[in-house]
Amino acid sequence: IPGPCQEFTAGTYSEAMGATSEATCSDCGAGKFSGQAASTCVEECPAGTYSIAATSTCEDCIAGKFSGATGATSEATCQDCGAGKYSSAAGAISDATCSDCTAGKFSSQAASTCSVCIAGKHSGAAS
């Protein structure tokens, strides 16, 4: 006796009615995602996130980076906050989240924090 219908794995979809195995599933393409039991992968990853493929969620751009693009297909879409700036926010959608380091501190590109200048060195704001 067949059991109840099983849901397809999140990050996949199937348009087939009466499917008998997961072999009828297709992976969601990069930049899109689905939940379980999906018949399509129409949801694009929102700004500040990306998806490589076959996923149920989109990954956030890491702190120190941002992306205004929707449907992003790789982490490379996430742009760096510039040197002398930082952002502690993951999933940022614009460079407005990048703040200047204060005087006496510095950062490299894509920084999530600013570092204190060591003894014998100094830094003005935004360095």
N, C-alpha and C positions, 0 to 999 in steps of 0.2 A: 504494500500500500504506500503510495507516494506521500511524503510529508508535506507540510505547508510550503508555500513559495518562499524562497530565500532571496534576500536583498543582494544586489550586486555591490561590490566593494566601492567605497567612496573614492572619487577620482576617476571613475569609469562610468560608462552609460551604455544603454542598449535600447534601440527602438523596436526590437523584435517582440511580438506578442507570442506568448506560449513558449518562451525560451526554455530549453531543457538543461542548459549548462552555462557556466560563466564564459565559455568559449565565444558566445555571441556578444560579449562586452567589447567595447573599444575604450582606449585611454582618452581622457580629456586632453586636448592639445595644450601646448604651453600657453600661459597667459589666461587660462580658464580653469574653473574648478567645478566640482559637483559634490553633493552629499550622497548618501546611500540611496539605492533604488531610483536612480535618475534615468530619465529617458532622453535627456539632452545635456550638453555642457554649454549652456548659453551665458552663464554668469562670468563676466570678466573680472579679473583681479582689480580692485580699486587702486587709486593713486596711493603711493607709499608702499606698495606691495608688488610681488612678482610670483609667478609659478612656472616651474620648468616643464612639468607634464605629470599627468595621472595623479592629481592631488585633490584632497577634499578641502583644503584651505590654501590660502596664499601666504607666502612668507613675507614678513615685514622687512623693509630696508633697515639695516642695522643703525644704531645710534651713530651720529656723525655723517650720515648720508640721507638723501631725500630723493623723491621721484614724483613728478606731477603726472606721469603717464598712467593711463588705465590699460589693462590687458597686457602688462609687461611680461616678457618671456624669459628674462634672465636677471640675475643680480647686477649685471653690468648696467642696467637701466638706472640703478640708484647712483646718484651723483654725490661727490664728496663736498662737504663743507670745506671751504678753503683754509689754507694755513692761517693761523691767528684767529680762527673761529672754532666753535664746538657746538654740538647738539647732543643732549642726553636722551632725546626722544627717538624711539624706534617707530618706524612706519610714517616718518615725516613726509609731507606732500609738497613742501616748498623750501627754498633757502631762507625763508623768514624764520625758520626754527633755528638757524645757525646764529649763535650769539658771539660777539667779540670777546676774546680773552681780556681780562682786566690787566692793568699795569702790574708788572712783576711776574706775569705768567705768559706762557706761550703754548702753541699747539702746532702739530703738523696737519696735513690734510686728513679729512675723515675722522677727526677726533671726537670722542664722546666727553672728554674733559680737557681742561687746560692744566699744564704742569707748572710748578713753581720754578723760577729761575734759580740755579744753584748759586752758592756764595761766589762772589767775584764777577757775576754777570747780571745784566739788567734787561728789562724789556718795557717799552712804552705800550700803550693799549693797542690791541689788534696786531699782535706779532706772532 
